[in-house]
Amino acid sequence: MQLLKDHGKWDEVIQLDTAALNKIIQEKQWDNEILDVLKEYVKLEKSKRLYLSRIKSRV
């Protein structure tokens, strides 16, 4: 947490939006120094989601 504050990045993840943090790491939006430290605390995994919806009736 202090590392992010020291680098002026805390406001970007203050609510710990894991999706936002994942995007930042994947797209390497921050300096490597910060990303290298963060990678010690995260586990990146690929996953798939399936969403169900009702079949629309044909008119």
PDBQT receptor file of N, H, CA, C and O in Angstrom, charges set to zero:
ATOM      1  N   MET A   1       0.822  -1.180   0.000  1.00  0.00    +0.000 N 
ATOM      2  CA  MET A   1       0.000   0.000   0.000  1.00  0.00    +0.000 C 
ATOM      3  C   MET A   1       0.870   1.250   0.000  1.00  0.00    +0.000 C 
ATOM      4  O   MET A   1       0.631   2.176  -0.775  1.00  0.00    +0.000 OA
ATOM      5  N   GLN A   2       1.872   1.278   0.861  1.00  0.00    +0.000 N 
ATOM      6  H   GLN A   2       2.067   0.526   1.491  1.00  0.00    +0.000 HD
ATOM      7  CA  GLN A   2       2.731   2.458   0.937  1.00  0.00    +0.000 C 
ATOM      8  C   GLN A   2       3.478   2.678  -0.364  1.00  0.00    +0.000 C 
ATOM      9  O   GLN A   2       3.682   3.819  -0.780  1.00  0.00    +0.000 OA
ATOM     10  N   LEU A   3       3.887   1.593  -1.012  1.00  0.00    +0.000 N 
ATOM     11  H   LEU A   3       3.721   0.666  -0.674  1.00  0.00    +0.000 HD
ATOM     12  CA  LEU A   3       4.571   1.708  -2.294  1.00  0.00    +0.000 C 
ATOM     13  C   LEU A   3       3.707   2.437  -3.315  1.00  0.00    +0.000 C 
ATOM     14  O   LEU A   3       4.189   3.314  -4.032  1.00  0.00    +0.000 OA
ATOM     15  N   LEU A   4       2.426   2.069  -3.378  1.00  0.00    +0.000 N 
ATOM     16  H   LEU A   4       2.035   1.356  -2.796  1.00  0.00    +0.000 HD
ATOM     17  CA  LEU A   4       1.509   2.715  -4.314  1.00  0.00    +0.000 C 
ATOM     18  C   LEU A   4       1.318   4.183  -3.964  1.00  0.00    +0.000 C 
ATOM     19  O   LEU A   4       1.259   5.033  -4.853  1.00  0.00    +0.000 OA
ATOM     20  N   LYS A   5       1.222   4.481  -2.684  1.00  0.00    +0.000 N 
ATOM     21  H   LYS A   5       1.270   3.791  -1.962  1.00  0.00    +0.000 HD
ATOM     22  CA  LYS A   5       1.087   5.878  -2.247  1.00  0.00    +0.000 C 
ATOM     23  C   LYS A   5       2.336   6.680  -2.614  1.00  0.00    +0.000 C 
ATOM     24  O   LYS A   5       2.234   7.805  -3.102  1.00  0.00    +0.000 OA
ATOM     25  N   ASP A   6       3.508   6.099  -2.380  1.00  0.00    +0.000 N 
ATOM     26  H   ASP A   6       3.591   5.184  -1.984  1.00  0.00    +0.000 HD
ATOM     27  CA  ASP A   6       4.767   6.781  -2.667  1.00  0.00    +0.000 C 
ATOM     28  C   ASP A   6       4.928   7.106  -4.153  1.00  0.00    +0.000 C 
ATOM     29  O   ASP A   6       5.571   8.093  -4.511  1.00  0.00    +0.000 OA
ATOM     30  N   HIS A   7       4.351   6.286  -5.000  1.00  0.00    +0.000 N 
ATOM     31  H   HIS A   7       3.829   5.485  -4.709  1.00  0.00    +0.000 HD
ATOM     32  CA  HIS A   7       4.460   6.493  -6.441  1.00  0.00    +0.000 C 
ATOM     33  C   HIS A   7       3.237   7.202  -7.028  1.00  0.00    +0.000 C 
ATOM     34  O   HIS A   7       3.105   7.307  -8.247  1.00  0.00    +0.000 OA
ATOM     35  N   GLY A   8       2.351   7.684  -6.167  1.00  0.00    +0.000 N 
ATOM     36  H   GLY A   8       2.458   7.599  -5.176  1.00  0.00    +0.000 HD
ATOM     37  CA  GLY A   8       1.185   8.428  -6.632  1.00  0.00    +0.000 C 
ATOM     38  C   GLY A   8       0.160   7.577  -7.361  1.00  0.00    +0.000 C 
ATOM     39  O   GLY A   8      -0.585   8.088  -8.198  1.00  0.00    +0.000 OA
ATOM     40  N   LYS A   9       0.111   6.288  -7.057  1.00  0.00    +0.000 N 
ATOM     41  H   LYS A   9       0.716   5.873  -6.378  1.00  0.00    +0.000 HD
ATOM     42  CA  LYS A   9      -0.803   5.365  -7.751  1.00  0.00    +0.000 C 
ATOM     43  C   LYS A   9      -1.955   4.896  -6.873  1.00  0.00    +0.000 C 
ATOM     44  O   LYS A   9      -2.861   4.219  -7.360  1.00  0.00    +0.000 OA
ATOM     45  N   TRP A  10      -1.939   5.239  -5.602  1.00  0.00    +0.000 N 
ATOM     46  H   TRP A  10      -1.204   5.789  -5.206  1.00  0.00    +0.000 HD
ATOM     47  CA  TRP A  10      -2.939   4.731  -4.659  1.00  0.00    +0.000 C 
ATOM     48  C   TRP A  10      -4.358   5.068  -5.083  1.00  0.00    +0.000 C 
ATOM     49  O   TRP A  10      -5.247   4.224  -4.976  1.00  0.00    +0.000 OA
ATOM     50  N   ASP A  11      -4.589   6.291  -5.566  1.00  0.00    +0.000 N 
ATOM     51  H   ASP A  11      -3.866   6.977  -5.653  1.00  0.00    +0.000 HD
ATOM     52  CA  ASP A  11      -5.940   6.708  -5.947  1.00  0.00    +0.000 C 
ATOM     53  C   ASP A  11      -6.507   5.858  -7.079  1.00  0.00    +0.000 C 
ATOM     54  O   ASP A  11      -7.726   5.750  -7.218  1.00  0.00    +0.000 OA
ATOM     55  N   GLU A  12      -5.647   5.260  -7.883  1.00  0.00    +0.000 N 
ATOM     56  H   GLU A  12      -4.657   5.348  -7.770  1.00  0.00    +0.000 HD
ATOM     57  CA  GLU A  12      -6.124   4.441  -9.001  1.00  0.00    +0.000 C 
ATOM     58  C   GLU A  12      -6.688   3.091  -8.544  1.00  0.00    +0.000 C 
ATOM     59  O   GLU A  12      -7.481   2.477  -9.259  1.00  0.00    +0.000 OA
ATOM     60  N   VAL A  13      -6.285   2.632  -7.366  1.00  0.00    +0.000 N 
ATOM     61  H   VAL A  13      -5.641   3.131  -6.786  1.00  0.00    +0.000 HD
ATOM     62  CA  VAL A  13      -6.741   1.323  -6.891  1.00  0.00    +0.000 C 
ATOM     63  C   VAL A  13      -7.212   1.362  -5.440  1.00  0.00    +0.000 C 
ATOM     64  O   VAL A  13      -7.205   0.335  -4.761  1.00  0.00    +0.000 OA
ATOM     65  N   ILE A  14      -7.617   2.522  -4.963  1.00  0.00    +0.000 N 
ATOM     66  H   ILE A  14      -7.623   3.356  -5.515  1.00  0.00    +0.000 HD
ATOM     67  CA  ILE A  14      -7.955   2.685  -3.556  1.00  0.00    +0.000 C 
ATOM     68  C   ILE A  14      -9.033   1.706  -3.088  1.00  0.00    +0.000 C 
ATOM     69  O   ILE A  14      -9.003   1.273  -1.936  1.00  0.00    +0.000 OA
ATOM     70  N   GLN A  15      -9.975   1.351  -3.947  1.00  0.00    +0.000 N 
ATOM     71  H   GLN A  15      -9.999   1.702  -4.883  1.00  0.00    +0.000 HD
ATOM     72  CA  GLN A  15     -11.005   0.394  -3.560  1.00  0.00    +0.000 C 
ATOM     73  C   GLN A  15     -10.612  -1.029  -3.941  1.00  0.00    +0.000 C 
ATOM     74  O   GLN A  15     -11.424  -1.950  -3.856  1.00  0.00    +0.000 OA
ATOM     75  N   LEU A  16      -9.395  -1.194  -4.351  1.00  0.00    +0.000 N 
ATOM     76  H   LEU A  16      -8.736  -0.445  -4.421  1.00  0.00    +0.000 HD
ATOM     77  CA  LEU A  16      -8.845  -2.470  -4.794  1.00  0.00    +0.000 C 
ATOM     78  C   LEU A  16      -9.771  -3.148  -5.789  1.00  0.00    +0.000 C 
ATOM     79  O   LEU A  16     -10.278  -4.246  -5.560  1.00  0.00    +0.000 OA
ATOM     80  N   ASP A  17      -9.967  -2.474  -6.871  1.00  0.00    +0.000 N 
ATOM     81  H   ASP A  17      -9.555  -1.582  -7.057  1.00  0.00    +0.000 HD
ATOM     82  CA  ASP A  17     -10.717  -3.025  -7.988  1.00  0.00    +0.000 C 
ATOM     83  C   ASP A  17      -9.807  -4.034  -8.674  1.00  0.00    +0.000 C 
ATOM     84  O   ASP A  17      -8.902  -3.658  -9.419  1.00  0.00    +0.000 OA
ATOM     85  N   THR A  18     -10.049  -5.309  -8.423  1.00  0.00    +0.000 N 
ATOM     86  H   THR A  18     -10.785  -5.614  -7.818  1.00  0.00    +0.000 HD
ATOM     87  CA  THR A  18      -9.156  -6.339  -8.952  1.00  0.00    +0.000 C 
ATOM     88  C   THR A  18      -9.148  -6.362 -10.468  1.00  0.00    +0.000 C 
ATOM     89  O   THR A  18      -8.128  -6.692 -11.074  1.00  0.00    +0.000 OA
ATOM     90  N   ALA A  19     -10.256  -6.019 -11.087  1.00  0.00    +0.000 N 
ATOM     91  H   ALA A  19     -11.084  -5.751 -10.594  1.00  0.00    +0.000 HD
ATOM     92  CA  ALA A  19     -10.289  -5.966 -12.546  1.00  0.00    +0.000 C 
ATOM     93  C   ALA A  19      -9.388  -4.842 -13.058  1.00  0.00    +0.000 C 
ATOM     94  O   ALA A  19      -8.665  -5.022 -14.038  1.00  0.00    +0.000 OA
ATOM     95  N   ALA A  20      -9.430  -3.688 -12.398  1.00  0.00    +0.000 N 
ATOM     96  H   ALA A  20     -10.018  -3.542 -11.601  1.00  0.00    +0.000 HD
ATOM     97  CA  ALA A  20      -8.581  -2.565 -12.797  1.00  0.00    +0.000 C 
ATOM     98  C   ALA A  20      -7.113  -2.898 -12.561  1.00  0.00    +0.000 C 
ATOM     99  O   ALA A  20      -6.262  -2.597 -13.397  1.00  0.00    +0.000 OA
ATOM    100  N   LEU A  21      -6.819  -3.516 -11.424  1.00  0.00    +0.000 N 
ATOM    101  H   LEU A  21      -7.510  -3.761 -10.744  1.00  0.00    +0.000 HD
ATOM    102  CA  LEU A  21      -5.443  -3.888 -11.123  1.00  0.00    +0.000 C 
ATOM    103  C   LEU A  21      -4.938  -4.917 -12.116  1.00  0.00    +0.000 C 
ATOM    104  O   LEU A  21      -3.790  -4.843 -12.554  1.00  0.00    +0.000 OA
ATOM    105  N   ASN A  22      -5.778  -5.875 -12.478  1.00  0.00    +0.000 N 
ATOM    106  H   ASN A  22      -6.711  -5.936 -12.122  1.00  0.00    +0.000 HD
ATOM    107  CA  ASN A  22      -5.401  -6.876 -13.471  1.00  0.00    +0.000 C 
ATOM    108  C   ASN A  22      -5.077  -6.212 -14.809  1.00  0.00    +0.000 C 
ATOM    109  O   ASN A  22      -4.083  -6.550 -15.451  1.00  0.00    +0.000 OA
ATOM    110  N   LYS A  23      -5.910  -5.276 -15.220  1.00  0.00    +0.000 N 
ATOM    111  H   LYS A  23      -6.718  -5.001 -14.698  1.00  0.00    +0.000 HD
ATOM    112  CA  LYS A  23      -5.687  -4.576 -16.487  1.00  0.00    +0.000 C 
ATOM    113  C   LYS A  23      -4.370  -3.796 -16.451  1.00  0.00    +0.000 C 
ATOM    114  O   LYS A  23      -3.616  -3.802 -17.425  1.00  0.00    +0.000 OA
ATOM    115  N   ILE A  24      -4.098  -3.134 -15.341  1.00  0.00    +0.000 N 
ATOM    116  H   ILE A  24      -4.710  -3.130 -14.551  1.00  0.00    +0.000 HD
ATOM    117  CA  ILE A  24      -2.861  -2.376 -15.187  1.00  0.00    +0.000 C 
ATOM    118  C   ILE A  24      -1.648  -3.293 -15.309  1.00  0.00    +0.000 C 
ATOM    119  O   ILE A  24      -0.668  -2.951 -15.970  1.00  0.00    +0.000 OA
ATOM    120  N   ILE A  25      -1.718  -4.455 -14.671  1.00  0.00    +0.000 N 
ATOM    121  H   ILE A  25      -2.514  -4.733 -14.133  1.00  0.00    +0.000 HD
ATOM    122  CA  ILE A  25      -0.602  -5.401 -14.723  1.00  0.00    +0.000 C 
ATOM    123  C   ILE A  25      -0.464  -5.988 -16.124  1.00  0.00    +0.000 C 
ATOM    124  O   ILE A  25       0.639  -6.035 -16.669  1.00  0.00    +0.000 OA
ATOM    125  N   GLN A  26      -1.566  -6.432 -16.709  1.00  0.00    +0.000 N 
ATOM    126  H   GLN A  26      -2.463  -6.394 -16.267  1.00  0.00    +0.000 HD
ATOM    127  CA  GLN A  26      -1.525  -7.057 -18.034  1.00  0.00    +0.000 C 
ATOM    128  C   GLN A  26      -1.021  -6.098 -19.110  1.00  0.00    +0.000 C 
ATOM    129  O   GLN A  26      -0.256  -6.494 -19.989  1.00  0.00    +0.000 OA
ATOM    130  N   GLU A  27      -1.443  -4.856 -19.042  1.00  0.00    +0.000 N 
ATOM    131  H   GLU A  27      -2.065  -4.534 -18.328  1.00  0.00    +0.000 HD
ATOM    132  CA  GLU A  27      -1.072  -3.867 -20.056  1.00  0.00    +0.000 C 
ATOM    133  C   GLU A  27       0.183  -3.082 -19.680  1.00  0.00    +0.000 C 
ATOM    134  O   GLU A  27       0.596  -2.166 -20.392  1.00  0.00    +0.000 OA
ATOM    135  N   LYS A  28       0.782  -3.456 -18.548  1.00  0.00    +0.000 N 
ATOM    136  H   LYS A  28       0.447  -4.200 -17.969  1.00  0.00    +0.000 HD
ATOM    137  CA  LYS A  28       2.017  -2.816 -18.073  1.00  0.00    +0.000 C 
ATOM    138  C   LYS A  28       1.910  -1.301 -18.113  1.00  0.00    +0.000 C 
ATOM    139  O   LYS A  28       2.753  -0.610 -18.685  1.00  0.00    +0.000 OA
ATOM    140  N   GLN A  29       0.841  -0.803 -17.485  1.00  0.00    +0.000 N 
ATOM    141  H   GLN A  29       0.156  -1.365 -17.020  1.00  0.00    +0.000 HD
ATOM    142  CA  GLN A  29       0.552   0.626 -17.488  1.00  0.00    +0.000 C 
ATOM    143  C   GLN A  29       1.413   1.406 -16.496  1.00  0.00    +0.000 C 
ATOM    144  O   GLN A  29       1.507   2.630 -16.594  1.00  0.00    +0.000 OA
ATOM    145  N   TRP A  30       2.039   0.721 -15.548  1.00  0.00    +0.000 N 
ATOM    146  H   TRP A  30       1.964  -0.273 -15.468  1.00  0.00    +0.000 HD
ATOM    147  CA  TRP A  30       2.859   1.379 -14.545  1.00  0.00    +0.000 C 
ATOM    148  C   TRP A  30       4.323   1.016 -14.763  1.00  0.00    +0.000 C 
ATOM    149  O   TRP A  30       4.644   0.147 -15.573  1.00  0.00    +0.000 OA
ATOM    150  N   ASP A  31       5.208   1.692 -14.029  1.00  0.00    +0.000 N 
ATOM    151  H   ASP A  31       4.947   2.398 -13.371  1.00  0.00    +0.000 HD
ATOM    152  CA  ASP A  31       6.637   1.414 -14.108  1.00  0.00    +0.000 C 
ATOM    153  C   ASP A  31       6.925  -0.019 -13.669  1.00  0.00    +0.000 C 
ATOM    154  O   ASP A  31       6.225  -0.578 -12.825  1.00  0.00    +0.000 OA
ATOM    155  N   ASN A  32       7.976  -0.606 -14.263  1.00  0.00    +0.000 N 
ATOM    156  H   ASN A  32       8.545  -0.152 -14.949  1.00  0.00    +0.000 HD
ATOM    157  CA  ASN A  32       8.356  -1.987 -13.938  1.00  0.00    +0.000 C 
ATOM    158  C   ASN A  32       8.670  -2.160 -12.452  1.00  0.00    +0.000 C 
ATOM    159  O   ASN A  32       8.422  -3.228 -11.893  1.00  0.00    +0.000 OA
ATOM    160  N   GLU A  33       9.207  -1.137 -11.813  1.00  0.00    +0.000 N 
ATOM    161  H   GLU A  33       9.409  -0.270 -12.267  1.00  0.00    +0.000 HD
ATOM    162  CA  GLU A  33       9.536  -1.225 -10.386  1.00  0.00    +0.000 C 
ATOM    163  C   GLU A  33       8.291  -1.556  -9.567  1.00  0.00    +0.000 C 
ATOM    164  O   GLU A  33       8.329  -2.416  -8.687  1.00  0.00    +0.000 OA
ATOM    165  N   ILE A  34       7.203  -0.878  -9.858  1.00  0.00    +0.000 N 
ATOM    166  H   ILE A  34       7.172  -0.180 -10.573  1.00  0.00    +0.000 HD
ATOM    167  CA  ILE A  34       5.946  -1.108  -9.133  1.00  0.00    +0.000 C 
ATOM    168  C   ILE A  34       5.354  -2.458  -9.517  1.00  0.00    +0.000 C 
ATOM    169  O   ILE A  34       4.912  -3.212  -8.649  1.00  0.00    +0.000 OA
ATOM    170  N   LEU A  35       5.343  -2.769 -10.811  1.00  0.00    +0.000 N 
ATOM    171  H   LEU A  35       5.702  -2.157 -11.516  1.00  0.00    +0.000 HD
ATOM    172  CA  LEU A  35       4.766  -4.029 -11.281  1.00  0.00    +0.000 C 
ATOM    173  C   LEU A  35       5.510  -5.223 -10.703  1.00  0.00    +0.000 C 
ATOM    174  O   LEU A  35       4.884  -6.220 -10.341  1.00  0.00    +0.000 OA
ATOM    175  N   ASP A  36       6.831  -5.142 -10.610  1.00  0.00    +0.000 N 
ATOM    176  H   ASP A  36       7.339  -4.333 -10.904  1.00  0.00    +0.000 HD
ATOM    177  CA  ASP A  36       7.605  -6.253 -10.057  1.00  0.00    +0.000 C 
ATOM    178  C   ASP A  36       7.250  -6.517  -8.603  1.00  0.00    +0.000 C 
ATOM    179  O   ASP A  36       7.158  -7.670  -8.184  1.00  0.00    +0.000 OA
ATOM    180  N   VAL A  37       7.051  -5.453  -7.832  1.00  0.00    +0.000 N 
ATOM    181  H   VAL A  37       7.127  -4.516  -8.172  1.00  0.00    +0.000 HD
ATOM    182  CA  VAL A  37       6.671  -5.623  -6.421  1.00  0.00    +0.000 C 
ATOM    183  C   VAL A  37       5.259  -6.199  -6.331  1.00  0.00    +0.000 C 
ATOM    184  O   VAL A  37       5.010  -7.105  -5.535  1.00  0.00    +0.000 OA
ATOM    185  N   LEU A  38       4.339  -5.682  -7.138  1.00  0.00    +0.000 N 
ATOM    186  H   LEU A  38       4.542  -4.946  -7.785  1.00  0.00    +0.000 HD
ATOM    187  CA  LEU A  38       2.957  -6.188  -7.109  1.00  0.00    +0.000 C 
ATOM    188  C   LEU A  38       2.886  -7.661  -7.473  1.00  0.00    +0.000 C 
ATOM    189  O   LEU A  38       2.090  -8.404  -6.898  1.00  0.00    +0.000 OA
ATOM    190  N   LYS A  39       3.699  -8.084  -8.411  1.00  0.00    +0.000 N 
ATOM    191  H   LYS A  39       4.345  -7.480  -8.878  1.00  0.00    +0.000 HD
ATOM    192  CA  LYS A  39       3.663  -9.485  -8.863  1.00  0.00    +0.000 C 
ATOM    193  C   LYS A  39       4.009 -10.466  -7.758  1.00  0.00    +0.000 C 
ATOM    194  O   LYS A  39       3.672 -11.647  -7.847  1.00  0.00    +0.000 OA
ATOM    195  N   GLU A  40       4.683  -9.985  -6.711  1.00  0.00    +0.000 N 
ATOM    196  H   GLU A  40       4.957  -9.026  -6.638  1.00  0.00    +0.000 HD
ATOM    197  CA  GLU A  40       4.980 -10.843  -5.561  1.00  0.00    +0.000 C 
ATOM    198  C   GLU A  40       3.714 -11.172  -4.774  1.00  0.00    +0.000 C 
ATOM    199  O   GLU A  40       3.690 -12.151  -4.028  1.00  0.00    +0.000 OA
ATOM    200  N   TYR A  41       2.667 -10.369  -4.932  1.00  0.00    +0.000 N 
ATOM    201  H   TYR A  41       2.687  -9.574  -5.538  1.00  0.00    +0.000 HD
ATOM    202  CA  TYR A  41       1.452 -10.511  -4.129  1.00  0.00    +0.000 C 
ATOM    203  C   TYR A  41       0.240 -10.976  -4.919  1.00  0.00    +0.000 C 
ATOM    204  O   TYR A  41      -0.834 -11.170  -4.350  1.00  0.00    +0.000 OA
ATOM    205  N   VAL A  42       0.401 -11.156  -6.223  1.00  0.00    +0.000 N 
ATOM    206  H   VAL A  42       1.273 -10.998  -6.686  1.00  0.00    +0.000 HD
ATOM    207  CA  VAL A  42      -0.745 -11.554  -7.040  1.00  0.00    +0.000 C 
ATOM    208  C   VAL A  42      -0.461 -12.861  -7.762  1.00  0.00    +0.000 C 
ATOM    209  O   VAL A  42       0.688 -13.238  -7.993  1.00  0.00    +0.000 OA
ATOM    210  N   LYS A  43      -1.529 -13.524  -8.103  1.00  0.00    +0.000 N 
ATOM    211  H   LYS A  43      -2.462 -13.218  -7.916  1.00  0.00    +0.000 HD
ATOM    212  CA  LYS A  43      -1.448 -14.744  -8.891  1.00  0.00    +0.000 C 
ATOM    213  C   LYS A  43      -2.333 -14.515 -10.108  1.00  0.00    +0.000 C 
ATOM    214  O   LYS A  43      -3.550 -14.375  -9.983  1.00  0.00    +0.000 OA
ATOM    215  N   LEU A  44      -1.718 -14.478 -11.283  1.00  0.00    +0.000 N 
ATOM    216  H   LEU A  44      -0.730 -14.591 -11.385  1.00  0.00    +0.000 HD
ATOM    217  CA  LEU A  44      -2.474 -14.245 -12.498  1.00  0.00    +0.000 C 
ATOM    218  C   LEU A  44      -2.946 -15.577 -13.073  1.00  0.00    +0.000 C 
ATOM    219  O   LEU A  44      -2.160 -16.509 -13.247  1.00  0.00    +0.000 OA
ATOM    220  N   GLU A  45      -4.224 -15.648 -13.360  1.00  0.00    +0.000 N 
ATOM    221  H   GLU A  45      -4.863 -14.892 -13.218  1.00  0.00    +0.000 HD
ATOM    222  CA  GLU A  45      -4.820 -16.848 -13.939  1.00  0.00    +0.000 C 
ATOM    223  C   GLU A  45      -5.746 -16.437 -15.067  1.00  0.00    +0.000 C 
ATOM    224  O   GLU A  45      -6.366 -15.375 -15.022  1.00  0.00    +0.000 OA
ATOM    225  N   LYS A  46      -5.833 -17.276 -16.065  1.00  0.00    +0.000 N 
ATOM    226  H   LYS A  46      -5.329 -18.139 -16.102  1.00  0.00    +0.000 HD
ATOM    227  CA  LYS A  46      -6.826 -17.051 -17.102  1.00  0.00    +0.000 C 
ATOM    228  C   LYS A  46      -8.069 -17.830 -16.719  1.00  0.00    +0.000 C 
ATOM    229  O   LYS A  46      -7.988 -18.949 -16.213  1.00  0.00    +0.000 OA
ATOM    230  N   SER A  47      -9.200 -17.234 -16.963  1.00  0.00    +0.000 N 
ATOM    231  H   SER A  47      -9.266 -16.324 -17.374  1.00  0.00    +0.000 HD
ATOM    232  CA  SER A  47     -10.452 -17.920 -16.672  1.00  0.00    +0.000 C 
ATOM    233  C   SER A  47     -11.468 -17.559 -17.748  1.00  0.00    +0.000 C 
ATOM    234  O   SER A  47     -11.323 -16.569 -18.465  1.00  0.00    +0.000 OA
ATOM    235  N   LYS A  48     -12.474 -18.374 -17.835  1.00  0.00    +0.000 N 
ATOM    236  H   LYS A  48     -12.591 -19.178 -17.253  1.00  0.00    +0.000 HD
ATOM    237  CA  LYS A  48     -13.552 -18.137 -18.795  1.00  0.00    +0.000 C 
ATOM    238  C   LYS A  48     -14.856 -18.063 -18.026  1.00  0.00    +0.000 C 
ATOM    239  O   LYS A  48     -15.028 -18.716 -16.997  1.00  0.00    +0.000 OA
ATOM    240  N   ARG A  49     -15.764 -17.262 -18.540  1.00  0.00    +0.000 N 
ATOM    241  H   ARG A  49     -15.623 -16.732 -19.377  1.00  0.00    +0.000 HD
ATOM    242  CA  ARG A  49     -17.079 -17.151 -17.916  1.00  0.00    +0.000 C 
ATOM    243  C   ARG A  49     -18.138 -17.486 -18.947  1.00  0.00    +0.000 C 
ATOM    244  O   ARG A  49     -17.983 -17.226 -20.140  1.00  0.00    +0.000 OA
ATOM    245  N   LEU A  50     -19.192 -18.056 -18.466  1.00  0.00    +0.000 N 
ATOM    246  H   LEU A  50     -19.319 -18.267 -17.497  1.00  0.00    +0.000 HD
ATOM    247  CA  LEU A  50     -20.320 -18.407 -19.315  1.00  0.00    +0.000 C 
ATOM    248  C   LEU A  50     -21.545 -17.687 -18.762  1.00  0.00    +0.000 C 
ATOM    249  O   LEU A  50     -21.868 -17.811 -17.580  1.00  0.00    +0.000 OA
ATOM    250  N   TYR A  51     -22.207 -16.951 -19.605  1.00  0.00    +0.000 N 
ATOM    251  H   TYR A  51     -21.944 -16.851 -20.565  1.00  0.00    +0.000 HD
ATOM    252  CA  TYR A  51     -23.405 -16.223 -19.189  1.00  0.00    +0.000 C 
ATOM    253  C   TYR A  51     -24.613 -16.842 -19.879  1.00  0.00    +0.000 C 
ATOM    254  O   TYR A  51     -24.594 -17.090 -21.085  1.00  0.00    +0.000 OA
ATOM    255  N   LEU A  52     -25.645 -17.083 -19.116  1.00  0.00    +0.000 N 
ATOM    256  H   LEU A  52     -25.660 -16.882 -18.136  1.00  0.00    +0.000 HD
ATOM    257  CA  LEU A  52     -26.865 -17.663 -19.653  1.00  0.00    +0.000 C 
ATOM    258  C   LEU A  52     -27.916 -16.579 -19.834  1.00  0.00    +0.000 C 
ATOM    259  O   LEU A  52     -27.991 -15.628 -19.056  1.00  0.00    +0.000 OA
ATOM    260  N   SER A  53     -28.713 -16.735 -20.860  1.00  0.00    +0.000 N 
ATOM    261  H   SER A  53     -28.652 -17.507 -21.493  1.00  0.00    +0.000 HD
ATOM    262  CA  SER A  53     -29.835 -15.824 -21.061  1.00  0.00    +0.000 C 
ATOM    263  C   SER A  53     -30.978 -16.613 -21.678  1.00  0.00    +0.000 C 
ATOM    264  O   SER A  53     -30.787 -17.714 -22.195  1.00  0.00    +0.000 OA
ATOM    265  N   ARG A  54     -32.130 -16.049 -21.617  1.00  0.00    +0.000 N 
ATOM    266  H   ARG A  54     -32.285 -15.155 -21.197  1.00  0.00    +0.000 HD
ATOM    267  CA  ARG A  54     -33.308 -16.713 -22.200  1.00  0.00    +0.000 C 
ATOM    268  C   ARG A  54     -33.247 -16.656 -23.711  1.00  0.00    +0.000 C 
ATOM    269  O   ARG A  54     -32.737 -15.692 -24.282  1.00  0.00    +0.000 OA
ATOM    270  N   ILE A  55     -33.755 -17.661 -24.346  1.00  0.00    +0.000 N 
ATOM    271  H   ILE A  55     -34.170 -18.444 -23.882  1.00  0.00    +0.000 HD
ATOM    272  CA  ILE A  55     -33.840 -17.670 -25.791  1.00  0.00    +0.000 C 
ATOM    273  C   ILE A  55     -34.947 -16.712 -26.206  1.00  0.00    +0.000 C 
ATOM    274  O   ILE A  55     -36.072 -16.802 -25.712  1.00  0.00    +0.000 OA
ATOM    275  N   LYS A  56     -34.632 -15.809 -27.100  1.00  0.00    +0.000 N 
ATOM    276  H   LYS A  56     -33.719 -15.735 -27.501  1.00  0.00    +0.000 HD
ATOM    277  CA  LYS A  56     -35.631 -14.858 -27.560  1.00  0.00    +0.000 C 
ATOM    278  C   LYS A  56     -36.590 -15.578 -28.505  1.00  0.00    +0.000 C 
ATOM    279  O   LYS A  56     -36.171 -16.321 -29.392  1.00  0.00    +0.000 OA
ATOM    280  N   SER A  57     -37.863 -15.346 -28.298  1.00  0.00    +0.000 N 
ATOM    281  H   SER A  57     -38.203 -14.743 -27.576  1.00  0.00    +0.000 HD
ATOM    282  CA  SER A  57     -38.863 -16.007 -29.155  1.00  0.00    +0.000 C 
ATOM    283  C   SER A  57     -38.861 -15.361 -30.530  1.00  0.00    +0.000 C 
ATOM    284  O   SER A  57     -38.649 -14.156 -30.669  1.00  0.00    +0.000 OA
ATOM    285  N   ARG A  58     -39.095 -16.167 -31.521  1.00  0.00    +0.000 N 
ATOM    286  H   ARG A  58     -39.266 -17.146 -31.409  1.00  0.00    +0.000 HD
ATOM    287  CA  ARG A  58     -39.147 -15.670 -32.891  1.00  0.00    +0.000 C 
ATOM    288  C   ARG A  58     -40.533 -15.139 -33.168  1.00  0.00    +0.000 C 
ATOM    289  O   ARG A  58     -41.527 -15.772 -32.812  1.00  0.00    +0.000 OA
ATOM    290  N   VAL A  59     -40.608 -14.005 -33.787  1.00  0.00    +0.000 N 
ATOM    291  H   VAL A  59     -39.800 -13.491 -34.077  1.00  0.00    +0.000 HD
ATOM    292  CA  VAL A  59     -41.907 -13.387 -34.088  1.00  0.00    +0.000 C 
ATOM    293  C   VAL A  59     -42.149 -13.417 -35.568  1.00  0.00    +0.000 C 
ATOM    294  O   VAL A  59     -43.187 -12.947 -36.033  1.00  0.00    +0.000 OA
TER     295      VAL A  59
